[in-house]
């Protein structure tokens, strides 16, 4: 499906990140061309068993990639840049990023063998870049990762402000405060729309400051006698710096555990965001230090199965051990959908006698997203004609759109993946819908969510499988008893008698087929599947997947 935007309109098309939190992909169209903002991933989807990473399907823009001018990245969080190494080969467009984001992305591209193919152009605040019919400028905003920016997209019709992830923090630990003067100056322009973050739309007041959090964490940790571990998002450089500063004040050495933490640490130091911090210690040093002189920063705040904290909780980490009366502080929010795995992780830690502290217990986390007071302030500054709410589940973006109307914004639309929003000087309205899908990274392959592979995996997961091998001679008679395997169906003690029963019935029943029928593979397979499915339905009440393999001796 090809859509060429006209020169009297700006089209906005989210293919990811609207009606969900994560895997952001936004397209802006104007004067026959398209520009992409962000290209991220998300994680586990119960509908895609075996897949740990998901991302938007860029098929719509891939089919017209000659009209794609480039990819602008707002910041370096995985839900905004994580899909680039996997999807860039389908796009082959220039990339625009700030130094910290570019540093992290170069490592990803290098791992994917794309570092010489994908061109990254660095952009900085105050710099205006012409990309086809668009003029791009970035405005610094505070978030939980350095070099976070809102993007102004100027066209002959007017400007659009794409906020990215942001907040107003008067005391950021990393980087400057949000450039509120630049935002205020936008009110002098014709701002057609703000495309804005909906994550914290239900939070009243202000999102809180990282400096306020630092004092709280000092008060919490200063009297602990034994080991302290902090679990946080690896990309939250501000939090890493806050925790490291606390460690210095309470006389503890900082150990990092988790590959992603070390990658972020390297990029942050390269860009001078952690240059005033002592070097962190590797995992090997953790057990060598006294229990009251060590502080661990580790991955695993969302219960990720292969994270450092999950291995510690399972006692499978090769170098780090936590024991009774040690403390784990979860300095992060729970991403919707991760509640069950996080609760299991909490229980494992508690079972080891480890104290756990979450944001429900103490002030241990501040969000990197705007609460209602900050949103209202942003809209007073910018005075847009319309709001397009994105970056949230359906209820988030709907609530954000309603809130914007209360803030006296004339028009508000809740963004929806796959639905084009047509913007002109006179109106803003939802238009046609394009096909949009989700891809799952299965090993090294990208597989559509609708693939029958996942339906088969669900079936295998819920019912088990039956594998049958039969060998026929030249007379179309069985040469031996069928070989049968029943993985995932019954416990071993029950398998043997059931297999004998199935084998006997199948042996006898196949003899009833005519010579001609036994010659036909499809007849034999259908007959076998029908017989065994009926037997197993009677035996244990389920209909498993059944695979029949036939060998014929010539």
C-alpha positions in Angstrom: 0.0 0.0 0.0 1.6 3.2 -1.2 0.5 6.6 0.2 2.2 9.8 -1.0 1.5 12.8 1.3 0.4 16.0 -0.4 2.1 19.3 0.0 -0.9 20.9 1.7 -1.0 18.4 4.6 1.2 16.6 7.2 0.4 13.0 7.8 1.2 11.3 11.2 1.2 7.5 11.2 2.3 5.5 14.3 3.2 1.9 13.5 4.2 1.2 17.1 3.9 2.8 20.5 0.3 3.9 20.4 -2.1 1.5 22.2 1.0 0.0 23.8 4.0 1.0 25.8 7.2 0.2 23.9 8.4 -0.5 20.3 7.9 3.1 19.1 7.8 3.8 15.4 6.4 7.1 14.1 6.1 8.3 10.6 5.6 11.9 9.4 4.6 12.5 5.8 4.7 15.7 3.8 5.1 16.7 0.1 5.6 13.2 -1.2 8.1 12.2 1.4 8.2 10.4 4.8 10.4 10.9 7.9 10.6 8.3 10.7 11.0 9.2 14.4 12.3 6.3 16.6 12.4 2.6 15.9 12.2 0.6 19.1 11.5 -2.8 20.6 9.4 -4.3 23.3 9.8 -7.5 25.2 7.8 -10.7 25.9 4.4 -11.1 24.3 2.4 -14.1 25.6 1.0 -14.5 22.1 4.4 -15.3 20.8 5.9 -18.1 22.9 9.7 -18.5 22.5 10.2 -14.8 21.6 11.9 -12.4 23.9 12.1 -9.3 21.7 9.3 -7.8 19.6 9.1 -4.9 17.2 6.8 -3.1 14.7 6.6 -4.5 11.2 7.9 -1.7 8.9 6.3 -3.2 5.8 4.3 -0.1 5.0 7.3 2.1 4.7 9.6 -0.6 3.4 7.4 -0.8 0.3 8.0 2.9 -0.4 11.4 3.3 1.1 12.6 5.5 -1.8 10.3 8.1 -0.2 11.8 7.6 3.3 14.2 10.5 4.0 15.7 9.3 7.3 15.3 8.2 10.9 15.5 10.7 13.7 16.1 9.2 17.2 14.8 11.1 20.3 16.9 9.2 22.8 18.7 5.9 23.5 16.1 3.8 25.3 15.5 0.3 23.8 11.9 1.1 23.1 13.1 3.9 20.8 16.3 2.6 19.2 16.3 -1.2 19.9 14.9 -2.3 16.5 17.4 -0.4 14.4 19.9 -3.2 14.0 17.1 -5.6 13.0 15.0 -3.4 10.7 17.5 -0.9 9.2 18.4 -3.3 6.3 14.8 -3.1 5.2 15.0 0.8 5.3 18.6 1.7 4.4 18.0 5.4 5.3 20.2 8.0 7.0 20.1 8.1 10.8 20.1 11.3 12.9 21.1 11.0 16.6 22.7 12.9 19.5 26.2 11.8 20.6 25.2 9.5 23.5 22.5 7.8 21.5 24.9 7.5 18.5 27.5 5.9 20.8 25.1 3.2 22.0 23.7 2.6 18.5 27.1 2.2 16.9 27.8 -0.7 19.2 24.5 -2.3 18.2 25.2 -1.8 14.6 28.7 -3.2 14.9 27.3 -6.4 16.5 24.9 -6.7 13.6 27.7 -6.1 11.0 26.1 -2.8 9.9 28.5 -0.2 11.2 30.0 0.5 7.8 26.6 0.6 6.0 24.3 2.6 8.3 25.3 6.3 8.3 24.7 8.3 11.6 24.6 12.1 11.4 25.1 13.8 14.8 22.6 16.5 15.7 22.9 19.0 18.6 20.5 21.6 20.2 20.1 24.8 18.3 21.1 23.2 15.0 18.6 23.2 12.2 18.8 20.4 9.6 16.9 20.4 6.3 15.7 16.9 5.4 13.6 17.1 2.2 10.5 19.2 2.9 11.2 19.1 6.7 13.4 21.3 8.8 14.4 19.5 12.0 15.5 21.1 15.3 15.9 19.4 18.7 15.1 20.8 22.2 16.8 19.3 25.3 14.3 17.7 27.7 15.0 15.8 30.9 14.5 12.1 31.0 16.1 9.1 32.7 18.8 8.8 30.1 21.2 11.4 28.8 20.8 13.3 25.5 17.0 13.1 25.4 15.4 15.5 23.0 12.0 16.7 21.7 12.0 17.1 18.0 10.5 20.1 16.1 9.4 19.2 12.6 8.9 22.4 10.6 7.1 22.4 7.2 5.6 25.0 5.0 2.3 24.5 6.8 3.7 24.9 10.3 5.5 23.1 13.0 4.9 19.8 14.9 6.5 19.1 18.3 7.3 15.4 18.9 8.0 15.4 22.6 9.7 12.0 22.9 9.9 10.8 26.5 10.3 13.8 28.9 9.7 15.5 32.2 10.4 18.8 33.9 13.0 18.0 36.6 14.5 21.1 38.4 17.3 18.9 39.8 18.4 16.4 37.2 21.5 14.4 38.2 22.7 14.0 34.6 22.6 16.7 32.0 20.9 20.1 32.0 17.3 20.9 32.8 14.6 20.9 30.1 14.9 23.9 27.8 11.7 25.6 28.8 12.6 28.8 27.1 12.9 27.0 23.8 9.5 25.5 24.4 7.9 28.8 25.3 9.3 30.4 22.1 7.4 27.8 20.0 4.2 29.7 21.0 5.3 32.4 18.5 5.1 29.8 15.7 2.2 28.0 14.1 2.3 24.8 16.0 -0.1 22.4 14.3 0.2 19.7 16.9 2.1 18.3 19.8 2.7 14.5 19.6 3.1 13.7 23.2 4.0 11.1 25.9 1.0 9.6 27.7 2.8 7.3 30.1 2.0 9.1 33.4 -1.4 10.7 32.5 -3.0 9.3 35.7 -0.3 10.8 37.9 -1.4 14.0 39.6 1.0 16.9 40.3 4.7 16.5 39.4 6.7 13.4 38.5 9.4 14.2 41.1 13.1 15.0 41.0 16.1 12.8 40.9 17.8 15.0 43.5 14.8 14.4 45.9 15.2 10.7 45.4 18.9 10.8 46.2 18.2 12.1 49.7 15.6 9.4 50.3 17.9 6.7 49.2 20.6 7.9 51.5 18.2 7.8 54.4 17.1 4.3 53.5 20.6 2.7 53.0 22.8 4.4 55.5 22.0 2.1 58.4 22.1 -1.2 56.5 24.8 -3.6 57.9 25.0 -6.0 55.1 25.1 -6.2 51.3 22.9 -3.8 49.3 21.8 -4.5 45.7 19.9 -2.0 43.5 17.9 -3.3 40.5 17.2 -0.6 38.0 16.9 -0.1 34.2 20.3 -0.4 32.7 19.7 2.7 30.6 18.8 4.9 33.5 22.1 6.7 33.8 20.7 9.3 36.2 19.8 6.5 38.6 23.1 4.8 38.2 24.9 8.1 39.1 22.5 8.7 42.0 23.2 5.2 43.4 26.9 5.5 42.9 27.0 8.9 44.7 25.1 7.4 47.6 27.6 4.5 47.7 30.5 7.0 48.1 28.7 8.8 50.9 28.0 5.6 52.9 31.4 4.2 52.3 30.7 1.4 49.9 32.3 0.2 46.6 30.1 -0.1 43.6 30.0 -3.3 41.6 28.1 -3.6 38.3 26.4 -6.9 37.2 24.9 -7.2 33.7 26.3 -6.7 30.2 23.8 -3.9 29.4 24.9 -1.9 32.4 28.5 -2.1 31.3 27.6 -1.0 27.8 25.7 2.0 29.2 28.5 2.8 31.6 31.0 2.9 28.7 28.9 5.2 26.6 28.1 7.5 29.5 31.8 7.8 30.4 32.7 8.4 26.7 30.2 11.3 26.7 31.4 12.6 30.2 28.2 11.9 32.0 29.9 9.7 34.6 33.4 11.2 34.5 33.2 12.4 38.1 32.4 8.9 39.4 35.0 6.4 40.5 35.4 3.4 38.2 32.9 0.7 39.0 34.2 -2.8 39.9 33.5 -6.0 38.0 31.5 -8.9 39.3 34.6 -10.8 40.3 35.3 -8.3 43.1 31.9 -8.6 44.8 32.5 -11.6 47.1 36.0 -10.3 48.0 34.6 -7.2 49.7 33.2 -7.1 53.2 29.4 -7.3 53.3 29.1 -3.8 54.8 31.4 -2.2 52.2 29.8 -3.3 48.9 26.9 -2.0 46.8 25.7 -3.9 43.7 23.9 -2.3 40.8 22.4 -5.0 38.7 20.0 -5.8 35.8 16.7 -7.6 36.4 14.2 -5.1 37.8 11.5 -6.5 35.5 12.2 -10.1 36.4 14.0 -10.9 33.1 14.9 -14.6 33.1 18.5 -14.2 32.1 19.3 -11.0 34.1 21.9 -10.8 36.8 19.3 -10.6 39.6 17.3 -13.6 38.3 20.5 -15.6 38.4 21.3 -14.4 41.9 17.8 -15.3 43.1 18.1 -18.8 41.5 21.6 -19.3 43.0 23.0 -19.8 39.5 25.1 -16.7 39.2 28.8 -17.8 39.0 30.3 -14.8 40.9 27.6 -13.1 43.1 25.8 -14.5 46.1 23.3 -12.8 48.3 22.3 -14.2 51.7 20.1 -13.7 54.7 19.7 -10.1 55.8 21.1 -8.6 52.6 18.8 -6.1 50.9 17.6 -5.7 47.3 16.1 -2.4 46.4 14.0 -2.3 43.2 14.5 1.3 42.0 12.2 1.2 39.0 8.5 1.0 38.2 6.8 -2.2 37.1 6.1 -2.3 33.3 2.5 -3.4 32.7 2.5 -7.1 31.9 5.6 -8.0 34.0 3.7 -8.2 37.3 3.7 -12.0 37.5 7.4 -12.6 36.8 8.5 -9.8 39.1 6.3 -11.2 41.9 8.0 -14.6 41.4 11.4 -13.0 41.6 10.4 -11.2 44.9 9.3 -14.5 46.4 12.5 -16.2 45.5 14.5 -13.4 47.2 12.4 -13.4 50.3 12.7 -17.2 50.5 16.4 -16.7 50.8 16.0 -14.4 53.7 16.8 -11.3 51.6 15.0 -8.0 52.4 13.3 -6.4 49.4 12.2 -2.8 49.1 10.0 -1.5 46.3 8.3 1.8 45.4 5.3 0.5 47.4 7.5 0.4 50.6 9.7 3.5 50.3 10.5 6.4 48.0 13.0 4.6 45.8 12.0 5.6 42.3 11.0 8.7 40.3 9.5 8.4 36.8 11.1 9.8 33.7 7.7 10.8 32.3 5.5 13.8 32.8 2.7 13.9 35.3 -0.4 16.1 34.8 1.1 19.3 36.1 4.0 19.0 33.7 1.8 18.2 30.8 -0.4 21.3 31.5 2.7 23.5 31.7 4.0 22.2 28.4 0.7 23.0 26.7 0.7 26.5 28.2 4.2 27.1 26.8 3.7 25.7 23.3 0.0 26.6 22.7 -0.6 24.0 20.0 -3.7 23.7 17.8 -4.0 20.0 18.6 -2.6 17.2 20.7 -2.0 13.7 19.4 -1.6 11.4 22.4 0.9 8.5 21.9 3.3 6.4 24.0 0.8 4.5 26.1 -1.8 1.8 26.1 -5.3 2.6 24.8 -6.6 3.9 28.1 -3.5 6.1 28.5 -3.8 7.8 25.2 -7.6 8.2 25.6 -7.2 9.8 29.0 -4.4 12.1 27.7 -6.6 13.3 24.8 -9.4 14.2 27.3 -6.9 15.9 29.6 -5.6 18.0 26.7 -9.1 19.3 26.0 -9.3 20.4 29.6 -6.0 22.3 29.0 -7.8 24.4 26.4 -6.1 22.7 23.4 -8.7 23.0 20.6 -8.4 19.5 19.3 -7.1 16.2 20.7 -6.8 12.7 19.1 -5.7 9.4 20.8 -3.2 7.9 18.4 -3.8 4.4 17.2 -1.2 2.1 15.6 -1.9 1.9 11.8 -4.3 4.9 11.6 -3.2 7.9 9.7 -3.9 11.3 11.2 -4.2 14.0 8.6 -3.1 17.5 9.7 -3.8 20.8 7.8 -4.0 24.4 8.8 -7.8 24.0 9.0 -8.3 20.6 10.6 -6.9 17.5 12.1 -8.7 14.2 11.7 -8.2 10.4 11.6 -8.0 9.1 8.1 -7.5 5.7 6.5 -5.9 2.7 8.2 -2.9 0.8 6.9 -1.8 -2.7 7.6 0.4 -2.9 10.7 1.8 -5.9 12.4 4.2 -7.0 15.1 7.4 -9.0 14.5 9.0 -11.4 16.9 12.8 -12.1 17.0 12.9 -15.8 17.1 16.6 -16.7 17.4 17.9 -14.8 14.5 14.7 -14.7 12.4 11.9 -12.1 12.4 8.5 -13.8 12.4 5.1 -12.1 12.1 2.9 -12.4 15.1 0.2 -13.9 12.9 2.4 -16.8 11.8 1.0 -20.3 12.4 4.3 -21.0 14.1 3.1 -19.4 17.3 -0.3 -21.1 17.1 1.5 -24.4 16.9 3.7 -23.5 19.8 0.7 -22.6 21.9 -0.9 -26.0 21.0 2.3 -27.8 21.9 2.6 -25.9 25.1 -1.0 -26.7 26.1 -1.5 -30.2 24.9 1.9 -31.8 24.2 2.7 -33.8 21.0 2.7 -37.3 19.6 5.4 -38.4 17.2 4.8 -41.6 15.3 7.2 -43.4 12.8 6.0 -46.3 10.8 7.9 -48.4 8.2 6.1 -50.2 5.4 7.5 -53.0 3.2 6.9 -53.5 -0.5 3.6 -55.2 0.3 2.5 -52.2 2.2 2.6 -54.1 5.5 4.1 -52.7 8.7 7.6 -54.2 9.1 7.6 -53.5 12.8 5.6 -52.0 15.5 5.2 -48.2 15.2 7.7 -46.1 17.1 5.8 -43.6 19.3 7.0 -40.7 21.5 4.7 -38.6 23.7 6.6 -35.5 24.9 4.7 -33.2 27.2 1.7 -35.5 27.6 2.1 -37.8 30.5 4.6 -38.6 33.3 7.1 -41.3 32.3 5.4 -44.0 34.4 2.2 -43.6 32.4 3.8 -43.3 29.0 4.9 -46.9 28.7 1.5 -48.6 29.1 -0.2 -45.9 27.0 2.3 -46.3 24.2 1.8 -50.1 24.2 -2.0 -49.6 24.0 -1.7 -47.1 21.1 0.8 -49.4 19.3 -1.5 -52.4 19.6 -4.6 -50.6 18.4 -2.8 -48.9 15.6 -1.1 -52.2 14.4 -4.5 -54.0 14.4 -6.4 -51.1 12.8 -4.0 -50.5 10.0 -4.4 -54.1 8.9 -8.1 -53.3 8.3 -7.1 -50.8 5.6 -7.1 -52.1 2.0 -3.9 -52.7 0.1 -4.6 -49.6 -2.0 -5.3 -47.4 1.0 -2.1 -48.4 2.7 -0.3 -47.3 -0.5 -1.5 -43.7 0.0 0.5 -41.7 2.5 -2.3 -39.2 3.0 -4.8 -41.9 3.8 -2.5 -43.6 6.3 -1.6 -40.4 8.0 -5.2 -39.2 8.3 -6.3 -42.6 9.6 -3.5 -42.7 12.2 -4.1 -39.1 13.4 -7.9 -39.7 13.7 -7.4 -43.0 15.7 -4.8 -41.6 18.1 -6.6 -38.3 18.7 -9.7 -40.2 19.6 -7.8 -42.5 22.0 -6.0 -39.6 23.7 -9.2 -37.6 24.0 -10.8 -40.5 25.9 -7.6 -41.1 27.9 -6.7 -37.6 29.2 -9.2 -35.2 27.7 -7.0 -33.3 25.3 -6.2 -33.4 21.6 -2.4 -33.0 21.1 -0.5 -32.2 18.0 0.2 -35.4 16.1 3.0 -35.9 13.6 3.2 -39.0 11.5 6.3 -40.0 9.6 6.1 -42.8 7.0 9.0 -44.7 5.6 8.5 -47.1 2.6 11.1 -49.7 1.7 11.6 -50.0 -2.1 
